[in-house]
C-alpha cells in the first residue's frame, strides 16, 4: 500500500458513522437496482473502516423471515397528521451488516411500493419515524445517506425541524437512482403529515408545478447530491433528460456528483457461482460453452450441432419501455433471421410480455421468453450468453452490463447513462473495446449494431480477445464504496 493510500484509509477511519436510509435492500427485499446498491454499500464501506448501517421499513417479506432473529430496541408513537402512529425499532445483524427496521403493520404489512397517495403516506411515516428513532439507536450516525424520493424529505426535516435535536449535527447525502420517480403530492399532504411550512411550498424549495416534490426537497436540502454514473449526472442537468428538475440540479453545481455503481463480485463471480453447471474464469473461458449447452437444454431450446457456431443472445431485466424492449418489436423477425438463439428473462408491461410470448410461439426452439424472475436462472443466462442486449431509452447506471462483462458475455448497449460509462465499443482496427454500442434510440440502428456484434463474434480471434478484455474489467463494489467514502470526506 502506498503512503497516499495509507493516509486515505486513515481519513476514512475517522469518518463518523453512516446511516443509510432506503425503501429496499438486498438480500432482505429487492424490487429494483436500488436494493443491490444499498445491500452492498455498507459491507464494502466496512472494509474501509467506516461503520455504515442500514435503516429501512420492516416489510412483511422481511418480518416473515427474520422476526425471530431481530432484537427489539424500543417503541414509541409519532404524530402523522391527526393520528398517533406506533413505531417499533428492531435490529438485525446479518452477514456482518447491521440493519435497523421501522415496524408498523399498517404501513409495511403490504407491498414495498403500493402506488398512489398511500405510498406517499407510507414513506412520510418512515421519514418521521426514522428521524425520531435515531436518538434511540445503539449507534450515533454523523451522516445520513438517503436514497430516492422515498427518503428525500429527511434532509429537509433535518435542516428545518431537527437542527438542535441531532447532537453534533447530522450531515446528509441524497443519491438519485432514477430521476423519473419523484414523489409528487399536494402541499396540504406534506404540511398535514410532516409539518412542512407553507413558506417552503415555493419553486425555490419543494414547490413544483403546483405540487410538493419530495425528490426536489432532497436535492435542495441535502448537503451533497449524487447519482449513479458520471454520464447520468450530466444528462439529468439537461432539459431532455432532467425530468423537469434540470434547473435545480444545475443549481447544485459541484455539490452534484456521479458515482458509478458496482457489482458485488462475491455474488457475481463465474469461477465461484453455485448456480452454474460449470464454472469458469478468464483462463478457462472456453467452459462457457458447457453452461450454454446446459441452458439450452434447460429452456427447451434447440441444441447447437457439432461444428455449428450459433450465438446465444441474452436479455435480463424489466420489460418496460425504459429498458428499450419496445425496440425489439419491429426487428425481432430480422434478429431471428440471423441464425441465433435468444433468451429473455423479465416481467413488466403486459403488451411487451405478450409480444415476447408470441415471439416464442413463432420461433419455437430458438427463442425463450421466461416471464417472471428467477435469480439462479439469471446467473445462468449471464454466463451462457455470448451477447447481452441492453438497448435502454435511458439508464441511470445499470448493473446487468457489468455482470455480463464479468461473465465474458459481450454487451450490446445504447450509449446512455451508465451504459456509456461502462461499455467500451469495439474498434476492429485497434482491437480495443469490451462490447458494442449504438447512439440513437432507433430499432434499425440497434439492428445494425447487432449485425456488427454477430460479425465480430464469428471472427474467433476477435471474439477471444474481446472476452478476455471484458472479463478484465473491474466493476467490483470496492471502487464504488471508496468513491462514496471520498464524498463523505467532503461533508
Order of alpha helices (4+ residues) and beta strands (2+ residues): alpha-beta-alpha-beta-alpha-beta-beta-beta-alpha-alpha-beta-alpha-beta-beta-alpha-beta-beta-alpha-beta-alpha-alpha-beta-alpha-beta-alpha-alpha-beta-alpha-beta-alpha-beta-alpha-beta-alpha-beta-alpha-alpha-alpha
